Amino acid sequence: MEQQKKYIYKIEDFLKSSLSSNTNLEIKLNSNQISDSGALGLCCVLADLTNIQNLSFDLSFNQIGLKGASGLGFALANCANLYNLKLDLSNNLIGQQGIAGVCFFLSKCIKLSNLTLNLKKNKILAQGATYLGSNLALCNNIQNIILDLNHNELGDDGVSGLGLALANKGSILNVNFDLSFNLIGVNGVQSLGNALTKCYNIQNLTLELSYNQISDEGSKTLASMIAKCSNLQILKLYMRNNQVSRQGAQEIGSQLSKCTNLKILTLNLFDNNVDSQGALNLCIALANLKKLYILAFNLQQKLTLLITKIFFQVIKNKQKTKKKKQNKKRNEKYFFYSIILYRINQNIFITNQKEKLNHRIIQIQIKKEFYQDEQFDSQKYQFMIKNFVCMFY
């Protein structure tokens, strides 16, 4: 029987409590001005948690540096029964040498299956990322990993070192990496992509790569590597504010269309150089994803109307697989899909009358072009969507 979770929110409660028998703990000591000496004091208690299986430890927004981080790593190494760990050390002063100490426990906690590690804004640099990657490579039973390294100046070399974490990880099913604001270019995404291809059982992948230096070549390289993950079902790819143009968008669509088992796709290319033709090419390519039923886009707002029109064609392509005797049923679904496209599109923030007019045009085109004789019953269709949703956010 799983032990009820114990919550601790004060430093004095953590230091005074007898926790050695606890298996399920959530400790929140963020924003407490904890220095290296304070962190070392916490380590004395942490090292006694030899029975702990589920641990959530939030030490974000403190002043923990090299010594404190190393102490935490050695203390966690005693928690050999850890199965689930959430460790938040974001917004501290750990640095690249401190990461080596923090990661020491990873080779000792051999039962670890689910890991969430937040190290954003710690200036760990390329060397720190390499330390992290090489230690994560020793965790052979990891199935789910969430890693937040944004704002750490990793560069291409850092991402290459981090890729060691994914080397031959057949056990990994879910990967979520936040690598935004890290000066990553084509070589970095190539290294990351190569590492992902070795996670041959991965089903759910989230990559936050916004505000980097990824070009068309880098986009193609990354997408082609992702396409080799044959079991991938859910993909969330955020590439806002990079250097992707029409060609890059087309290549992303072309490569991702090879993900034959993909069911859910989120794609953010906002603040790039993707024009209307690029959006068209992207959507036409993604229309080949036969199993896709949820698609979330974020492109320039001026492309919204165009994409809506394009996905009418996507829906048509899906419906062509139906038998002729099912024509009536197909038309009913087709009408519903179109209304859903309009209704979701209508939820975009409207800032002026011109944009509002565009939304009215979409509504008119849906009703006039396809369904002059149909009567839309919102109550009837509200909860019927099962096969395809297209979202704009």
Protein Blocks (a to p, Z undefined) as FASTA:
>chain_A
ZZdddddfbfklmmmpccklpcbdcddfehklpafklmmmmmmmmmmmmmbmbdcddfeh
iabdfklmmmmmmmmmmmmmbfbdcddfehianbjmlmmmmmmmmmmmmmbmbdcddfeh
klnojmlmmmmmmmmmmmmkbfbdcddfehklnojmlmmmmmmmmgoplkbmbdcddfeh
klpafklmmmmmmmmmmmmmbfbdcddfehiabdfklmmmmmmmmmmmmkbmbdcddfeh
iabdfklmmmmmmmmmmmmmbfbdcddfehiabdfklmmmmmmmmmmmmkbcbdcddddf
klmmmmmmmmmmmmmmmmmmpcfklmmmmmmmmmmmmmmmmmmmmmpccfbfklmmmmmm
mmmmmmmmmmmmbccdfklmmmmpfkbccddZZ
